[in-house]
Amino acid sequence: MTDLNALTIAEARDALRKGEVTSVELTEACLKAIEGADALGAVVHKTPEIARQRAAAADARIRAGDAPSMCGIPVGIKDLFCTEGVASQAGSKILEGFRPEYESTVSAQLRDAGAVMLGKLNMDEFAMGSSNETSVYGNAVNPWRAGNSEAALTPGGSSGGSAAAVAADLCLGATGTDTGGSIRQPAAFTGTVGLKPTYGRCSRWGIVAFASSLDQAGPMTRTVRDAAIMGAAMMGHDPKDSTSADLPVPDFEAMLTGDIRGKVIGIPGEYRMDGMPGEIETLWTQGIEMLKDAGAELRDITLPHTKYALPTYYVIAPAEASSNLARYDGVRYGYRATLEQGDGVTEMYEKTRAEGFGDEVKRRVMIGTYVLSAGFYDAYYNRARKVRALIKRDFETVFAEGIDAILTPATPSAAFELGQQHVDPVEMYLNDVFTVTVNLAGLPGVAVPTGLDARGLPLGLQLIGRPWEEGELLNTAYALEKAAGFVAKPAKWW
């Protein structure tokens, strides 16, 4: 058998059920891999004791014949998810020392399904970033290298630690969150699969909020089948979350037939943007041909308000962030600045927030506060909400016209060097150009690795589906995955 930590979730599940391997053995293989991978900066709070306890419990459950698909599977949890008794900082200094007395709904569902938590994973601070360079823990590093270069590359953001951990075989799957592409972009940068479900599919309860109307949890895995297995375990109605959809969760894995004959795939002209790298254009064309060869009908479509998506997102998301992050003031939990004699509560707020938040968080909080302020609310925030409704209507129109899924690039480039775009926030924001529309419209989207660029770095394509039809979307992604035959792995240097 291959290295145990390199198994897919599906392979590990089947081996566990056949008695060929135990969860304890799987877990120890992952813990060993984690211990030798500090150079990646992916795992920021290691929980070996919890992992070993849960692995032993999972083995007992499997022997008793009570084994859901995720039972015994070692996974990593993004630092945005509150985990009982385990540091949950959202990559920020301001939550230093915070150990929740409760478990997020998503991580609790994985725990209750028998999954084994190996530790907490690195991320951009409060999920604000596209390169995992805003974390209080330091950078997460992509396990891939470009050609013979030794330059450190970004694993993407904000779920960079999750993407790096899965790509480097530190865990079999990981949780991520996606506010404007933070699952799909890192997946594309690391040659992994990232699923952003329909808004409301996964409970947001216990997940540190960035932008409440955009945030959605999802799985990051090595294959589409694994995304179907782990995703189903993460989804479901939660009465503690008023935005959680009271809908049954289908057996996504059972829907993976790979048969997409007769499906209609839309190709939006607005995504063919000026300056798009030739390799991305070529990859997109190849993806179109793959789906066509699989029996799908390809149809040109128009999403006319796409060009307004980025400015709309960067009004709405900071506005919601400024409101959500107002609770971090040093009073009840987390970091509190050292005060001087005579300082009052106002000075405590000011110093704590100035020292506790990083530059990118401060930038977005200030933008958000500005667009919500008197005199600017209608000019910016209300106008952005109206444009968001138009973007959503664009998708509703094409789906009503018979489109089953939409194929686009996932990112405007392959992974770039750490530090390369950090100095220019606007250039960094452009990384979300293909992904933010999905969050604004509340739709499901999935990134699938489909090729390598000239330097040997992974490139991904994105499929966008109808709301609540993750099963159909995953089946189309499964067909694309089979056609692409992507099996490349990063050469180990860490």
N, C-alpha and C positions, 0 to 999 in steps of 0.2 A: 504494500500500500504506500502511496505517496506520503510526504510529510503530513502529519495529521492536521497541522494548522493551515495547510494549503487546500484542504478539502472544501468543496462547496457545502452550503447548508444542506442541500438535497442529498449529496453523497454521504455526509456525516449522519444525517437522520437515518438513512437506509442502513448504514453500517452499525449504528447504535441499536436499531431494531433487530438486526440479525445477530447481535452479540459479538460482532467482529472487533468492536472497540468500545470503550467505556467513556462516559462523559468526563470522568476524572482524568483519563489519558489525554483526551482532546484538550481539556483545560490546562493540564500541565504543559502540553506542547505550545499552547498559546502564551502561557505565562513565561515560558523560557524564551520565546521569540520576543516578547515585550521587554524582557530584561536586557536583551542584546540590541535594542533598537532606540536607545535614548537619543541618538543623533537625529532621529526623525521628529522628535518633539511632539509625537502624536498622543501619547498617553500621559495625562497630567496628574491624575490621582489614581494610583494603582490600588486595587482591592483584592489581593490574592486570597485573603482569609475568607471573604464573602464568596469568592469564586469557588474555592475548594468545598465550602459547605454546600453551596447550591449544586455543584457537580455531583457530590455524593447523594444528595437528595434526589437529583434527577435520575441517577442510576437506579436507585431504589424504586422510583416511580416507573421506570422502563421495565424493570423486572416484574413489577406488579401488573404490567399490561396497561398502565394509565399514562400513555405517552403522546401528547399532542406533537405536532410537527416540529415545534421549536424546543421541545424538551431535551435538555442536555447540550444545547448549542451555545458555545461561548461567543458573546457579543460585547461590543463596546458601546458606551452611552455618552452621547455628546454632553458637554458640561452645562448645557442649557436646561437639561432635565433635572428636576429636583429628585434626589435619591436619599432615602431616609438614613440619617446618620453619616452620610458621606458628603464631603465638600462639594458644593454646587455653586460655582462662582460666576458662571456665564462669561468666563474669560476676563473678568474685571477685578481690579483691586478693591472696588467699592463693596464687593461681597466677600472680602477676605474674612475667613473664619466662619462663614455661614454654613451650617450643617442642618439641613431641614429635618423636622420631626415627622415628615410625611413623604410619600412617594408620588411622583407624577403618575397620571393615569396610564400613559403609554408604557413607561418603564415597569409599572405594576402589572400590566397585562402581559408583558414579556416575562416578568418574574413568575407570575402565576401559571404561565404556559410552560414553565420549566427551564427557560433560558438562563444562562449563566453570565452574570455581569463580571467582566474582567477589570473594569476601571472606567474612569471618566476621560473623555477625549477633548483635545485642544480645539479651539474655535476662535474666530474673531470676536472681540469684545462686544457683548450683547448682540452678537450675530451681525454686526455692522462692518462689512468688508468683503472683498472678493479675492483675498490672497492669504488670509490667515496671518497677517502681519500686525494686527492691532491687539493681539492677545497679551494679557499681563504675564502669561507663562513664556512668552517669546514665540518665535515663528514655528509653525509646523512646516515640515519639509517634504516635498514630493519624493517618493522612492525612485521615480524615473529620473534619468539623466539624458541630456541631449547629446547624442553621438559620443565623442570622446571627451566632451567637456566635463569638468568637475564642478561647474557652477551650480549652486543650490537653486532649485526651481520651486515655485509655489505649488501647493496641492489644490489651490483654489480656496474659496471661502464662501460662506462663513464656516461650512462643515469640513474644513481642511483636515483636521485631525481624524475625523471619521473616514474620509476618503483615503488618506495616507495609511491608516491602520488596516483597512480592508485590502488595499493594493499591495501592501507589504506583508500580508498574511499574518498580521498580529491578532486578528480575530476573524470569525467567519462572516460576520455582518455587523453593521453599526447603525445606530439611530442618527438621523440628521434632522435639521429643520430648514424650511425653504420659505423665505419671505420675498425674494426677488430672483431666485435662482440658486440659492445656497446649498441645495442638494445636487441639482443637475449640472451646474458648472464645475464643482469639484470632481464629480463623477467623470465628466468628460476629460478633465485634466489628468486623471489617474487611471484611465482604462477600466473603470468600474461602472456598475449600473446604479442609477439613482432615480427613485420614484417619488414624485411630489403628488400626493393624492388630491382629490377634490377637496376644496375648503369645507371643513366640517366632518370629514371622514375620520380623522384622528382627533381625539380630545386634546385641547390645549391646556387643560387643567394641570398645574404643576410644572409647566414649561415657562421659564422666565420670558416675559413678553417683550417683543421689539415693536412690531406693528400689528395690533390685534386683528385687523380685518384682512391681513395678508399672510400671517404666520401659519405654517402647516408642517407637521412632523411627517417623516417618511423613512423608508429603509434605504440603506446603502449596502450593496452586495456585489458579488462577483458575477452573477448571472441573472437573467430575467426570471428564471424559475425561482431562484432564491429570493428575489424581490417580491414575488407572488406569495411565497411561504411566509416570509417575515412581515410583509405588509399586512397580510390578513390577521396576523397575531397582534399587530399594533392598532388596528382599526376597530371601530364599534362605537355605539352610542354611549354617552356619558352624561347623566343628569346634572353633574357638577359643572358642565360647560354648556352655557346657553346657546352656543353656536354649533354644538355637536348634532349631527344629523341622526335622527331616529330611523335608520334604514338598516336592513340586514346586510351582512358582509358575505358576499358569495365566496365559494371555493375557487379562488383565482387560479390556483395551480391546475385544477381540473379543466379550466378553460384554455389551457395552453396546448392547442392542437397544431398551431403553426399554419393552419389553413386560413388564408385571407383572400381566397378567390371571391371575386365579386365585391370586395370592399373598395370604397372610394376614398382615395387619399388626396387631400388638398395640398397644393404647393403655392404658398402666398408670395405674390410678386413683390410685396413690400419688404420682404426679408432679403432680397437681392440688393444689398446696400452698396453705395459707392465706397471704394477702397477695400472691399472684402478680399482677403487673401485668396490667391488662386487655389491653394490646397483645400480651403474650406469650400469653395465653389465646386471643385472637382469631387470632393467627398459627398457633397449634397447630390450632385448629378449621379454618382455611383449608387447612392442610397435610393434614388428614384428608380434606377434601373433594377436594383435588387427587388424592390417591392413590386415592380411591374412584372418581373420574371416569376414572382411568387403568385401571380394571378390577380393582383390588385389593379384597379383602374386609377390612373393618375389624372388629376384635373387641376388646372390653374384656377386659383381663387384670389380674391382681393380682400384685404383687411385694412381698409383705408385709414383708420386712425392709429395704426401701428407707430407712425412717426412721432406721435405725441406721448407714447408710452413711458419713455424714460423721464421726461420732465414731470409727467403726472405722478409717476412712482416717487420721484425725489421731492415731491411736495407732500403727498399723502403719508409715506413711510416716516419721514422725520417728524411730521405733525403728531402722529400717533406715538412715536418714540418719546417726544418731549413730554407727552402726557403720562405715558407708562413709567418713565424713568424719574418722574417727580417724587416717587416714593422713597428713593435712595437719598437719605439725608443725614445718616449717621445717628439717628435717634434710637431706632429699635433693634437693628441688627447690622452686621457687616462692619466695614471700616469706619472709624471716626478719627478725624484729624486731631492732632495735639493742639490744645488751645492755650492761649496765653492769658495771664491774669487780666480780668476785665472784659474778656470776650463774652458775648452773649449768644443767644440761640441763632441769631442771624449770621454772626461770624462763624459759628459751628457749621451751619448749612453751607456757607460759601467756601470755607476751607476744605470741608469734607468732599464736596462735589468737585472742587478744583483739583484736589489731589487724587481723588478716587476714580474719576473718569479719565479715559485716554483722549487724545486729540480728536480722533474720528467721532467718538461719541459726543464730545463737546460740540463739534461742528454740526452734527445732525440735530442735537438738542436745540442749538441756537437757531438753526434754519427752521425747525419745527415750531419753536416758540414765536418766531417772526411771522410765519404764515398764518398762525392762529391768532395773532394779536389784533386789537381793534384797528380798523382801517385797512387791514390787509386780508382779513378772513375771506371776504367775498372775492377780492381780486385774485387770490391764489388758491386757498383751500377749497372753497365752494366751486370754483371753476375747474379745479382738478377732479373733484368728485363728479362733475358733469361729464368731463372727458372720459373718466373711467367708465361711466355708464355707456358711452358710445363705443368704447373698446369692447366691452362685454357684448353689446348688441351686434358688433361685427361678427363675433364668433357665433352667436345665436343664429344669425342670418345664414352663414355658410353651413352650419349643422342642419338647419331646417331645409336647406337645398340638397341634402343627401350626402354630405361629406361625413365619413366615419372617423377619420383622424387626419391630422395635419403634420407634415414632415418639414422640419427646418433644421438648420445648424443648431448646435447646442451652445457654442462659444464662437467668438470672432477670431480665435487663434488657439494654438496649443499652449501649454503651460509656459509662462514667462519666468524670467529670473526674479528671485526675491530682491526687493529694492528697486526694481526697474520702473514700476508704476506708482510706487508708494508716495512719491513726491508730488504727483499730480492727481488730486482726488477725482477730477472730471474724467481723466483717462481711465482710472480704475472703475468708475461708475459705468463706463461704456461696455465693460465685461458682461453686464446684465442685459444687453440690448436685445438678445433673442429670447430671454427667459421671463422678463418682468410682466409681459402681457398675460401670461398664464396665471400669475398671482392676482393681477388686477381683475381678471375675469373669474377667478375662483375655480379654474379648470384643473384636471389632472394632466401631468406631463411626466415624461420619462426620458432620461438620457441613456443612450446605448453606445458602447464603444464600437466603432466600425472601421477604424483604420489607423495608420501611423503616418506622421508627416515625414519630410525628407531627413529630419534629424532623429527619427526613430521614436518620436513622442506620440502618445495616443491622441486621437481625435474622436469626437462623439457627435452623433446626430440626436435630435430631439423629436419625439412624437407627442403631439397634443391631442387629447381625447375629449369625448363628450363628458359632461358632468355625470358623476356616479357610475361611469362605465370603465372603471379601472381594469376589469377583467378583459374586455375587448381591446383596450389599449395595450395591455401587457401581451396579449396574443399577437397583436401586430408587431410589437417590439420583439417578441420571440421569433417571429418570422424574419425580421430584419437581422437579429442576432445570428440566426442559423445561416442566413445568406452571407453575412459579413465574415463569419468564421474567425472572429477575433480571439486569439489565444495567447497573444504576446504578454510577457511578464517583465517587470523591471529587473535588471541585473543587480544583484545584491552588492552594495558598496558600504552599507552602514554596519 
